[in-house]
Amino acid sequence: MQYRSFINKGNKVSLLDYGCMRLPVIDNDDSKIDYEKSSELLNHAIANGINYIDTAYFYHGQQSEIFLGEYFKKYGNRKDIYLATKNPVWEVKEHRDFEKFLDTQLERLNTSFIDFYLLHALDKNRWDKCLQLNVFEFLEKAKEEDKIKYIGFSFHDDLDVFKEIIDSYDFDFCQIQLNYLDENYQAGLEGMRYAKEKGVSVVIMEPVKGGRLANLPNDITQPLKDIDSSKSNAYWALSWLINQSEISVILSGMNSLEQIDDNINACNEIRPNTLTAEELSAINKTKDNLNDKLKIDCTNCKYCLPCPSGVAIPDVFSYYNNMYVFNEADRSKKSYQNLLKKNSDAAQCIECGQCEDECPQHLPIIKTLVEAHNDLV
């Protein structure tokens, strides 16, 4: 495993981080984590050098932290792990709620401290709310009490807001969405470099864009196949990030042994600034091919759920994109019929706007639901 300097404290943190947002589940129920399979994956990852595990209060219907607490209790390896979780700031109503959530998380995780604690999914409104509720007082107190070691934030807004947050406090690290398709999206490459210049370590989420960059048809990824047909699409997506020297950690939501091994292989083979001009050109051509077909940039993060009207928003967008990116018109329409039968199709939308308020990508959900329905029925 490749390790990089993190928070300038000499922490030996693995470049590849295990994200616990997309663990194996039972009966396709996101809140029913398959403990046996998930434990097997974590054991394999840790045995191969991964020592950073990321979760959050609401992952897997609030079950991800609970699962990890049980995992640490069973395997007794908490001391070997750098653990990251996040305060759900959008649920905080008053100052004392910050600590209430943290204490609940410590109990769930079966630990006395959290190594890397983040303010979750900050945007302009949530950041202003944190300031109004004196979040720094809470963070400093938690640090003094050894409940947390290092302070960071995850981010979903535009570059100006990102710089404002970076400049406002002596954060140890930040977590941003970045992949070869999103190099100018939200914080983007410029935000990555800005954070590094300010001495703030950079963690990357959505390296394969919710799995989408790993599952692309050959006509889109042909430029990469021409370079090396033995390498997976996920390998190339991670390679593009590993090539960036400013990045300390890459968060990957792996849910199979094969995915873990493939991700580790990329981390072992690639070093900063080692991709050739030919390889970078192939990645750029792949990006152009993808952009030509994509209908909406959904990562299936599920922040838009639950929809008050029952619309299965990520599923609708998945079928809509698959119809065009993967040329799966018949299959996508058949899948959409199942949503129609369950009254969870896009036509149920009442345009309340709740989903757009919650979407980290700030996507035009309401407008695209109408377009998707018209094409899928």
C-alpha positions in Angstrom: 0.0 0.0 0.0 1.1 3.5 -0.8 1.2 6.0 2.1 1.3 9.8 1.9 1.8 12.5 4.4 -1.4 13.6 6.1 -2.0 16.7 8.1 1.7 17.3 8.3 1.9 15.3 11.5 3.7 12.3 10.3 0.6 10.2 10.2 1.1 7.1 8.1 -2.2 7.0 6.4 -3.0 4.8 3.5 -3.6 6.5 0.2 -6.7 4.3 -0.3 -9.4 4.8 2.3 -12.3 2.4 2.9 -15.6 4.2 2.5 -18.5 2.7 4.4 -21.3 4.3 2.5 -21.9 1.5 0.0 -21.4 -1.8 2.0 -23.0 -5.0 0.9 -26.6 -5.2 2.1 -29.3 -7.8 2.5 -32.4 -7.9 0.2 -31.4 -4.6 -1.5 -32.3 -2.8 1.7 -29.8 -0.1 2.3 -30.3 -0.2 6.1 -29.6 -3.9 6.3 -25.9 -4.2 6.2 -24.6 -7.7 5.5 -22.3 -8.0 8.5 -20.5 -11.2 7.4 -19.7 -9.9 3.9 -18.8 -6.4 5.0 -16.5 -7.8 7.8 -14.8 -10.0 5.2 -14.1 -7.0 3.0 -12.8 -4.9 5.8 -10.5 -7.6 7.0 -9.1 -8.1 3.5 -8.6 -4.3 3.1 -6.8 -3.9 6.4 -4.7 -7.0 5.8 -3.5 -5.3 2.6 -2.5 -2.1 4.2 -5.6 0.1 4.3 -5.8 1.8 7.7 -8.3 4.7 7.1 -12.0 4.0 7.4 -14.6 6.6 6.6 -18.3 6.6 7.7 -21.0 9.1 8.7 -24.0 9.5 11.0 -26.6 8.8 8.3 -24.8 6.2 6.1 -26.9 3.1 5.5 -29.9 4.5 7.3 -27.8 5.3 10.4 -26.5 1.7 10.5 -22.9 2.2 9.2 -21.4 3.5 12.4 -23.2 0.8 14.4 -21.8 -1.9 12.1 -18.3 -0.5 12.6 -18.7 -0.4 16.3 -19.6 -4.1 16.3 -16.8 -4.8 13.9 -14.2 -3.2 16.1 -15.6 -5.0 19.1 -15.4 -8.4 17.4 -12.0 -8.0 15.8 -10.3 -5.7 18.3 -8.4 -3.7 15.7 -9.5 -0.2 16.5 -6.0 0.8 17.6 -4.7 0.0 14.1 -7.2 2.2 12.3 -7.6 5.8 11.5 -11.3 6.4 11.8 -13.3 9.2 10.2 -16.9 10.2 10.6 -19.0 13.3 10.2 -21.3 15.6 12.2 -24.7 15.9 10.4 -24.8 19.7 10.6 -28.1 20.0 8.8 -29.8 18.3 11.7 -28.2 20.6 14.3 -30.8 23.0 15.7 -28.8 24.5 18.6 -25.2 24.5 19.8 -25.5 21.6 22.2 -26.7 19.4 19.3 -23.2 19.3 17.9 -21.9 17.5 21.0 -25.1 15.3 21.2 -24.4 13.9 17.8 -20.7 13.4 18.6 -21.4 11.5 21.8 -23.9 9.3 20.0 -21.3 8.5 17.3 -18.7 7.6 19.9 -21.1 5.2 21.5 -22.1 3.7 18.1 -18.5 3.3 17.0 -17.5 1.7 20.3 -14.6 4.1 20.7 -13.4 6.8 23.0 -12.1 9.1 20.2 -12.4 9.7 16.5 -9.2 10.5 14.6 -10.7 12.6 11.8 -13.9 14.4 12.5 -15.7 16.3 9.7 -18.5 18.8 9.4 -20.6 17.0 6.9 -21.5 18.2 3.3 -20.9 21.9 3.9 -22.4 24.4 1.5 -23.0 28.1 1.9 -26.2 27.8 4.0 -24.8 25.0 6.2 -21.6 26.9 6.7 -23.4 30.1 7.8 -25.5 28.0 10.2 -22.4 26.5 11.7 -20.9 29.9 12.3 -24.1 31.2 13.9 -24.1 28.2 16.3 -20.4 28.6 17.3 -19.2 25.4 15.8 -15.6 26.2 16.5 -16.2 26.4 20.2 -17.7 22.8 20.0 -14.8 21.5 17.9 -12.1 23.0 20.2 -13.8 21.6 23.3 -14.1 18.2 21.7 -10.4 18.3 20.8 -9.4 19.3 24.3 -11.4 16.4 25.7 -9.7 14.0 23.3 -13.0 13.0 21.7 -11.6 14.0 18.3 -8.0 14.4 17.1 -8.2 16.4 13.8 -10.8 18.7 12.4 -12.0 18.8 8.8 -15.1 19.2 6.6 -16.6 17.6 3.5 -17.8 20.0 0.8 -20.5 20.4 -1.9 -20.8 23.9 -3.3 -18.9 26.2 -5.6 -15.2 27.2 -5.5 -15.7 30.6 -3.8 -17.6 29.1 -0.9 -14.8 26.5 -0.6 -12.1 29.1 -0.4 -14.2 31.1 2.2 -14.4 28.0 4.4 -10.7 27.2 4.0 -9.7 30.8 4.9 -12.0 31.0 8.0 -10.4 28.4 10.3 -7.2 26.4 10.7 -8.7 23.2 9.4 -6.5 20.1 9.3 -8.1 18.5 6.2 -10.9 18.8 3.8 -12.8 16.2 1.7 -13.9 17.1 -1.8 -15.5 15.4 -4.8 -13.0 14.9 -7.6 -12.5 12.6 -10.5 -11.5 13.1 -14.1 -15.1 14.0 -15.1 -15.4 16.6 -12.3 -12.1 18.4 -12.5 -13.8 21.8 -12.7 -16.9 20.9 -10.6 -17.4 22.4 -7.1 -14.0 22.8 -5.5 -12.3 20.9 -8.4 -8.6 20.9 -9.2 -8.3 24.6 -8.3 -9.8 24.0 -4.8 -7.5 21.0 -4.3 -4.5 23.1 -5.1 -5.7 26.0 -3.0 -6.2 23.8 0.1 -2.8 22.3 -0.3 -1.2 25.7 -0.5 -3.0 26.6 2.7 -1.5 23.6 4.5 -4.9 21.7 4.5 -4.6 18.0 3.6 -6.9 16.8 0.8 -9.2 13.7 0.9 -11.0 12.7 -2.3 -14.5 11.3 -2.4 -16.4 10.0 -5.5 -13.2 8.9 -7.3 -15.2 6.7 -9.7 -18.4 8.9 -9.4 -20.6 6.5 -7.5 -19.3 3.6 -9.6 -20.3 5.2 -12.9 -16.7 5.6 -14.2 -16.1 1.9 -13.4 -19.0 0.7 -15.5 -18.7 2.3 -18.9 -19.3 0.7 -22.3 -16.3 -0.1 -24.6 -17.2 2.6 -27.2 -16.7 5.3 -24.5 -13.5 3.8 -23.0 -11.9 2.7 -26.2 -9.1 5.3 -25.8 -8.2 3.6 -22.5 -8.4 0.1 -24.0 -6.0 1.2 -26.7 -3.5 2.0 -24.0 -3.8 -1.2 -22.0 -6.9 -3.4 -22.3 -6.0 -5.3 -19.1 -6.6 -2.3 -16.9 -10.1 -1.7 -15.5 -12.0 1.5 -15.9 -11.8 2.0 -12.1 -8.0 1.6 -12.3 -7.8 4.5 -14.8 -10.1 6.7 -12.7 -8.0 6.1 -9.6 -4.8 6.6 -11.6 -5.8 10.0 -12.6 -6.2 11.0 -9.0 -3.1 9.2 -7.7 -1.2 11.2 -10.3 -2.1 14.4 -8.3 0.6 15.0 -5.7 -1.7 17.3 -3.7 -3.9 14.4 -2.7 -3.3 12.6 0.5 -6.2 10.1 0.7 -8.7 8.6 -1.8 -12.0 7.4 -0.4 -13.4 4.4 -2.3 -16.7 2.7 -1.4 -15.6 -0.9 -2.3 -18.1 -3.7 -2.0 -16.3 -6.7 -3.4 -12.8 -8.3 -2.9 -12.1 -7.8 -6.6 -12.8 -4.0 -6.2 -10.4 -3.8 -3.3 -7.6 -5.6 -5.1 -8.1 -3.6 -8.2 -8.0 -0.3 -6.3 -5.0 -1.4 -4.3 -3.2 -2.4 -7.5 -3.6 1.1 -8.9 -2.3 2.6 -5.6 0.8 0.3 -5.8 1.6 1.0 -9.4 1.0 4.7 -9.9 3.0 7.5 -8.2 2.5 11.3 -8.5 3.2 12.8 -11.9 3.9 9.5 -13.5 1.0 9.2 -16.0 2.3 9.7 -19.6 1.0 12.3 -22.0 -0.5 9.5 -24.0 -2.3 8.1 -20.9 -3.6 11.5 -19.9 -4.9 12.1 -23.4 -6.7 8.8 -23.4 -8.4 9.8 -20.1 -9.5 13.1 -21.6 -10.9 11.5 -24.7 -12.9 9.1 -22.5 -14.2 12.1 -20.6 -15.4 13.7 -23.8 -17.1 10.5 -25.0 -18.9 10.3 -21.7 -20.1 13.9 -21.6 -21.5 13.5 -25.1 -24.0 10.9 -23.8 -24.7 11.6 -20.2 -28.1 13.0 -19.3 -27.7 14.0 -15.6 -24.7 13.9 -13.4 -26.2 11.9 -10.5 -23.8 10.0 -8.2 -26.5 7.9 -6.5 -25.6 9.4 -3.1 -29.3 9.3 -2.0 -29.2 12.6 -0.2 -32.4 13.4 -2.1 -34.2 10.6 -0.3 -36.7 10.0 1.1 -38.9 11.9 -1.4 -42.2 13.1 0.2 -44.0 11.8 -2.8 -42.2 8.5 -2.9 -40.2 9.2 -6.2 -37.2 6.9 -6.4 -35.1 9.7 -7.7 -31.7 8.0 -8.0 -33.3 5.0 -9.8 -35.1 7.2 -12.3 -31.8 8.9 -13.2 -29.9 5.7 -13.3 -32.4 4.3 -15.9 -32.4 7.6 -17.8 -28.6 7.6 -18.0 -28.3 3.9 -18.8 -30.7 4.4 -21.7 -28.3 6.7 -23.4 -24.8 6.0 -22.0 -25.2 2.2 -22.3 -27.7 2.1 -25.2 -30.1 0.2 -22.9 -33.5 1.6 -24.0 -35.5 -1.6 -23.7 -33.9 -2.6 -20.4 -34.3 0.9 -18.9 -37.9 1.2 -19.9 -38.7 -2.2 -18.4 -37.0 -1.2 -15.2 -39.0 2.0 -15.1 -42.2 0.1 -15.5 -41.5 -1.4 -12.0 -41.4 2.1 -10.6 -44.7 3.0 -12.3 -46.3 -0.1 -10.6 -45.0 1.1 -7.2 -46.0 4.7 -7.7 -42.4 5.7 -7.3 -42.0 7.0 -10.9 -41.1 10.6 -11.8 -44.7 11.5 -12.5 -45.4 11.4 -8.8 -43.2 14.5 -8.3 -45.1 17.5 -6.9 -42.2 19.9 -7.4 -41.8 20.6 -3.7 -38.1 21.2 -4.2 -36.9 19.3 -1.1 -34.7 17.1 -3.2 -32.9 20.0 -4.9 -32.3 21.6 -1.5 -30.6 18.4 -0.3 -28.7 17.5 -3.5 -24.9 17.9 -2.9 -24.5 18.2 -6.7 -27.1 21.0 -7.0 -28.7 19.2 -9.9 -31.9 20.3 -11.7 -33.8 17.4 -10.4 -37.3 18.5 -11.0 -36.8 19.5 -14.6 -34.8 16.3 -15.4 -37.5 14.1 -13.8 -40.0 15.4 -16.3 -37.6 14.7 -19.2 -36.7 11.3 -17.9 -40.4 10.3 -17.5 -41.2 11.4 -21.0 -38.4 9.3 -22.5 -38.8 6.2 -20.3 -42.6 5.6 -20.5 
